[in-house]
């Protein structure tokens, strides 16, 4: 069973609704330096490698147009927790650009609006959990299928609510194929 894990960071971010092929955006207007962007990509690749080494079927992330998409197969929750703990040192190397308090507030408002829109379109989409840097985590619940026509239609309908910034790490909780 396939779920998706979005490691959204700095230059490689995707749209918060991005639990499908889209993804989650970088901080509202802020861009990381080229060296930080390179370091973030390396950290995300190292994270995926580490997860594989710890029993999680996770291919390398795909970097396209300032977005990153990470897929993985459904994994036993205990294996996932252990792998995430073992690999946290790589995930934690992904750094967001500095953003202002107003940019953080703008991102949070848009991210919550996007989650609400997804629910209004019939998807049991959770609110993101925000951190102090202005980033967010979204843990998808069981049964969410980002590849389903219903999910894709909701995502398309909610595109206008996507936050245009804000670093984020989004992990899947066990969606289905």
Helices and strands as residue ranges (DSSP letters): E 2-4, E 6-8, H 34-53, E 62-64, E 67-69, E 71-73, H 77-91, H 101-120, E 129-130, E 136-137, E 139-140, H 149-157, G 159-161, E 168-172
